[in-house]
Every structure is written in structure tokens, then in C-alpha cells.
Amino acid sequence: MKNKFWLVIFILILPLVCFAEETIYEYSIHYAGLPVALVKILVDTTDSLQTITLESTSRGLVSALFSIENTYVSSCNTAFLSFYFWKTIYQQNVHEKKVVLFNQKEGSIVVRNLLAGKIDSLQCNSPIYDILSMTFSLLSDLPEQKQYTCYGNYRIWQLNAVKTKTVTLRYQEKKYGCFEYRINSEIQYDSKISSRTDILTNNIFKSRGTTYYWVSQEAPHLLLKAKYKRFPFSIFLYLTNIYTQ
């Protein structure tokens, strides 16, 4: 069973090793007006697969008070529906190493906790995303309004994205017209499995939570800014650089 699991992962990754074109996005995270972390998002694209990797690292004084070395990997099809979601978390007193396997056809989700040696499963009859694949699906489609079914920490969530208005943002000395999206989250199914998790998951996947994305109108549609509402200060994410290799 264990060998079969790693064979599935190898088959999913193999095409990316040889044929991927990689785009890299760099972001700065700010909390209470201070830069607290760096984020790098790498997008590998082939004819049939997309792999999105997010690496987050704390910076400055925050590193001493609240260290973060988190990595998330999403493998999805060209419609951004998830095949698997891999999460490695080294965040203060939270350590996680989990792989989530999605069977979109059968509506099954298998969660392997590699540190605890535990396997859990959920059912979902709707096409399902993880938070990375959902974000890039929105960037690809720019819908006026759309409901996304997402997996997050042993729960199935409904994320309701609505294009609310148009604003202007500056990035690298250029002004961009941007769509503002308000994204509200609600629990659709709760497995009742208790698990401490990382700061990204906690801020996006919470009951009656609200996230804002600002996306450039012109192609390629860039996530220039994001806001995760929380008390007492919101978390902001700002795009600082983008390049391909």
C-alpha cells in the first residue's frame, strides 16, 4: 500500500520534471504595517498538469518571535481541479507533513498524516479545489461571481467569490486597473477531526471569514494584492516581483 502511494505521486510529478515551464511570483506579507514574511509561488505548467508551489518564510524580528518555514504544493489539471495537495509546516510549535489525494471522479479525499502515520478520508460530490488551485482558477477565469468548493484542514468549505469593484494599484512604477474580489468562506462539511494547522489555512478557512483579492485586468492576470481579515490587524500580501525560467 505504501509503495503504491509513492508510485502515484511519482507518476503525477514525472511529466513536470521534463517539460515544465516555470513562472515565479514573489510576495511580501505585512502585518500591523510591518513586513513579517516572504512568499514565493512557483507555477509549473505542462499540457495536462499544473503544479503550484508556495514557500513562506518569516523575516526580521518576527523570525525570532514566530518562525515560519512552510511549503504547500498543489497538483491540478488544466481546469485547476486538484489531484493532490502536499503541505510541510514548520511554524513555531506546529509541525505538519500531510498529503491530500483527490479522486475527482469518485468524489473521495484521502488525507495522509505522514508524521502521525494516520490516514483519514472524506467524501465530496462537487468538483473540489485546494486554496492554491482555487486562487489560480479565479485568476484564469475572472468570474463575476463564483462558488468554489475547497478542502481545508479536514473540512469541505464553500468559498463565495464576488467581483465587487474596480480600483487602481501601482506595481513596479506602473499603474494597473484591478478587479477587487471579496471571498467569503463557510463550512460545507465538518469531519469533526481536530487538528492544529498553519497560519495560512487558519486565516482563509474560517467560518464567516473574508478574504480580498486584487487582480489586474490586463493579461496576464496578476494577484497584485490580497487581504486576510483578522483581529486586531489584517494580513496583507503584496506582489514584489515576477519572472520565468
C-alpha positions, 0 to 999 in steps of 0.5 A: 500500500505504501509503495503504491502511494509513492508510485502515484505521486511519482507518476503525477510529478514525472511529466513536470520534471521534463517539460515544465515551464516555470513562472515565479511570483514573489510576495511580501506579507505585512502585518500591523504595517510591518513586513513579517514574511516572504512568499514565493509561488512557483507555477509549473505548467505542462499540457495536462498538469499544473503544479503550484508551489508556495514557500513562506518564510518569516523575516526580521524580528518576527523570525525570532518571535514566530518562525515560519518555514512552510511549503504547500504544493498543489497538483491540478489539471488544466481546469485547476481541479486538484489531484493532490495537495502536499503541505510541510509546516514548520511554524513555531510549535506546529509541525505538519507533513500531510498529503491530500489525494483527490479522486475527482471522479469518485468524489473521495479525499484521502488525507495522509498524516505522514508524521502521525502515520494516520490516514483519514478520508472524506467524501465530496460530490462537487468538483473540489479545489485546494486554496492554491488551485482555487486562487489560480482558477479565479485568476484564469477565469475572472468570474463575476461571481463564483462558488468554489468548493475547497478542502481545508484542514479536514473540512469541505468549505464553500468559498463565495467569490464576488467581483465587487469593484474596480480600483487602481494599484501601482506595481513596479512604477506602473499603474494597473486597473484591478478587479477587487474580489471579496471571498467569503468562506463557510463550512460545507462539511465538518469531519469533526477531526481536530487538528492544529494547522498553519497560519495560512489555512487558519486565516482563509478557512474560517467560518464567516471569514473574508478574504480580498483579492486584487487582480489586474485586468490586463493579461496576464492576470496578476494577484497584485494584492490580497487581504486576510481579515483578522483581529486586531490587524489584517494580513496583507500580501503584496506582489514584489516581483515576477519572472520565468525560467 
